[in-house]
Amino acid sequence: MENQPNTLGSLFKDAGDYIETRIDLLKLKAIDKSSDVASSVVTGLTTLLFGCFALLILNIGLALWIGDLLGKDYLGFFVIAGFYILLALLLHIFRNTWIKGPVTTIIIKKLLK
């Protein structure tokens, strides 16, 4: 019977160590998931930024070319603007299907990975 208090104390100490270890593990998993999502966002935004620059230059060249075909440079810019207005309307109409759903799925997959 003398060893029982020692065993009980040891059991509580081990349980405390186990809980502390579990908390540390959860913190590390949260940091891992956060850093994975953050690095994916930074990579995606960097790629998007360079893509936007390329698209901007391409659009200016296309607008000038269309304007040359139509006889007035500004008409080419109006055609390109009309195209983007139409694209914006389509994206607004189908935003849940084309944007919200896939983005939500990607984020959930990243977090559950």
Secondary structure, DSSP 8 states (H G I E B T S, - for coil): -THHHHHHHHHHHHHHHHHHHHHHHHHHHHHHHHHHHHHHHHHHHHHHHHHHHHHHHHHHHHHHHHHHHHT-HHHHHHHHHHHHHHHHHHHHHTHIIIIIHHHHHHHHHHHH-
